[in-house]
Amino acid sequence: MNLGHKKALASKVLRVGKNRIIFSPEALDQIKEAITKQDIQILHKDGIIRIRPINGRKIVIRIKRKIGPGNIKRNVRDRKQEYVKLTRKLRNYIAFLKGRKVIQQEVYRDLRKKIRARAFKSKNNLKDYLRMIEIDVDNLSPQVKATKVDTKIKKVAPKRKKSKK
């Protein structure tokens, strides 16, 4: 007796896979007569059609796979904009310190490399690092702190002369 169609119908009605459907061998005639979804549900309530339990820890593994830093879906553009904003701020700050001769060229180069490698989370984090390597950033006057170094150089393209024909 081929009951493959009944098994497929039962799996659809009971919302489990075909391999988890178990027919009791004593009542195969009743299963053969079942045509509708309602018949399958009645047979399930009577215990003629059973569902095999899940073995192992598949649910735990499925839950664990969802968690993790690689599965956090954030927009790449947003992360890049954050990075650009922070690096510009920090680079301006160390350029300002270099202009005031608070830091030397070697320290400046080292700091630029660290900023590019995202070693600092914020401007305060950078200041803490500078204090740690014994560079005094606290004694700058309030007026000096407010000024900003303009590091951008605008390139002006030469104007072309229009030829007359």
WOFEN-V460263 format. One record per helix or strand of 2 or more residues. SS is the DSSP state (H for helix, E for strand). FROM is the first residue (numbers start at 0). LEN is the number of residues. If there is no record, write none. Layout:
SS_FROM_LEN ; SS_FROM_LEN
This chain:
H_3_11 ; H_17_3 ; E_20_3 ; H_24_9 ; H_36_10 ; E_48_3 ; H_57_9 ; H_68_3 ; H_75_24 ; H_104_12 ; H_122_10 ; H_141_5
